[in-house]
Amino acid sequence: MSPKEWQYDELQQTGVDYTTFEEVQRYDSRMQKLRNIKAEINSLIEFVSPTKESRILEIGTGTGDFAIALSQLSRHVLAVDASRVMLEYAGRKAIEKEAGNIEFCHSGFLTFDESQGPFDIIFSQLALHHLPDFWKSIALKKINNALKPGGKFFLKDVIYPAGIVDFESFFESIIKGVKNTSSAELAKEYIIHIREEFSTLDWIMEALLKKAGFSILEINVENEIIYNYLCSS
Ligand SMILES: C[S@@+](CC[C@H](N)C(=O)[O-])C[C@H]1O[C@@H](n2cnc3c(N)ncnc32)[C@H](O)[C@@H]1O
């Protein structure tokens, strides 16, 4: 079926540009330095408990580390992303790590192939904010439909706490903190995120998840704005 004219074009790039190999390479080396990817993988595994039989979908896989790690513990992983360059980069990593049961596909939250499901586990990290809120709600319903009954959905994203009264000082202090503790380059990325991407408020995200049919099992917040939601369908 051809896409409707009013359909949000999620494969166009919004915010930080991941359409060149150099940008993706820079993103990967920054993330490897900044994040403890191994620890994040372990906590993701604890959250979603994959088994050798699990069929898994990751949306917004980026450079593929999480999809590759989970493919080693499960039957099959479908990893989708809106950036062809990210997918090519992740695909090379998968070959290096001899991950054979992983499939990369150029699609996204609104366009992934549901017929490849139902999935036992779906997860998405730091990617849903690329969609405006209305389209987030459509995406979350599609994710809920693609899960087996009782299947797990793990969502990590940048979310703004509604309790903040003065957002101007809040953002300024976050940007200053990133500049001091990390780099000016990352601070620039935060600025683009706040200005151009669609991170939403905590109560909106909770309502969107519930309206889409999820039960929220757990919410953890890291560094004030990184929210982790563990849900079941
Ligand atoms: C900040 S990166 C996060 C990558 C990875 N999940 C991680 O945790 O490192 C955001 C990713 O989402 C992808 N993306 C943007 N819009 C998307 C969409 N509508 N559907 C799927 N992926 C999308 C980008 O191409 C990029 O790879």
Ligand as a Chemical Component Dictionary entry (heavy atoms), coordinates in Angstrom:
data_LIG
# 
_chem_comp.id                   LIG 
_chem_comp.type                 NON-POLYMER 
_chem_comp.pdbx_formal_charge   0 
_chem_comp.three_letter_code    LIG 
# 
loop_
_chem_comp_atom.comp_id 
_chem_comp_atom.atom_id 
_chem_comp_atom.alt_atom_id 
_chem_comp_atom.type_symbol 
_chem_comp_atom.charge 
_chem_comp_atom.model_Cartn_x 
_chem_comp_atom.model_Cartn_y 
_chem_comp_atom.model_Cartn_z 
_chem_comp_atom.pdbx_ordinal 
LIG C1  C1  C 0  20.182 8.987 19.556 1  
LIG S1  S1  S 1  20.165 7.656 18.437 2  
LIG C2  C2  C 0  19.999 6.273 19.555 3  
LIG C3  C3  C 0  20.553 4.993 18.982 4  
LIG C4  C4  C 0  20.548 3.785 19.909 5  
LIG N1  N1  N 0  19.215 3.342 20.203 6  
LIG C5  C5  C 0  21.310 4.076 21.179 7  
LIG O1  O1  O 0  20.736 3.926 22.275 8  
LIG O2  O2  O -1 22.497 4.417 21.088 9  
LIG C6  C6  C 0  18.571 7.778 17.684 10 
LIG C7  C7  C 0  18.356 6.804 16.543 11 
LIG O3  O3  O 0  16.970 6.817 16.170 12 
LIG C8  C8  C 0  16.906 6.771 14.748 13 
LIG N2  N2  N 0  15.578 7.270 14.342 14 
LIG C9  C9  C 0  15.151 8.531 14.170 15 
LIG N3  N3  N 0  13.846 8.563 13.840 16 
LIG C10 C10 C 0  13.420 7.266 13.816 17 
LIG C11 C11 C 0  12.184 6.634 13.525 18 
LIG N4  N4  N 0  11.082 7.331 13.244 19 
LIG N5  N5  N 0  12.121 5.289 13.577 20 
LIG C12 C12 C 0  13.238 4.567 13.893 21 
LIG N6  N6  N 0  14.432 5.105 14.162 22 
LIG C13 C13 C 0  14.530 6.440 14.130 23 
LIG C14 C14 C 0  18.090 7.602 14.292 24 
LIG O4  O4  O 0  18.440 7.341 12.958 25 
LIG C15 C15 C 0  19.146 7.131 15.289 26 
LIG O5  O5  O 0  19.817 5.982 14.846 27 
# 
loop_
_chem_comp_bond.comp_id 
_chem_comp_bond.atom_id_1 
_chem_comp_bond.atom_id_2 
_chem_comp_bond.value_order 
_chem_comp_bond.pdbx_ordinal 
LIG C1  S1  SING 1  
LIG S1  C2  SING 2  
LIG S1  C6  SING 3  
LIG C2  C3  SING 4  
LIG C3  C4  SING 5  
LIG C4  N1  SING 6  
LIG C4  C5  SING 7  
LIG C5  O1  DOUB 8  
LIG C5  O2  SING 9  
LIG C6  C7  SING 10 
LIG C7  O3  SING 11 
LIG C7  C15 SING 12 
LIG O3  C8  SING 13 
LIG C8  N2  SING 14 
LIG C8  C14 SING 15 
LIG N2  C9  SING 16 
LIG N2  C13 SING 17 
LIG C9  N3  DOUB 18 
LIG N3  C10 SING 19 
LIG C10 C11 SING 20 
LIG C10 C13 DOUB 21 
LIG C11 N4  SING 22 
LIG C11 N5  DOUB 23 
LIG N5  C12 SING 24 
LIG C12 N6  DOUB 25 
LIG N6  C13 SING 26 
LIG C14 O4  SING 27 
LIG C14 C15 SING 28 
LIG C15 O5  SING 29 
# 
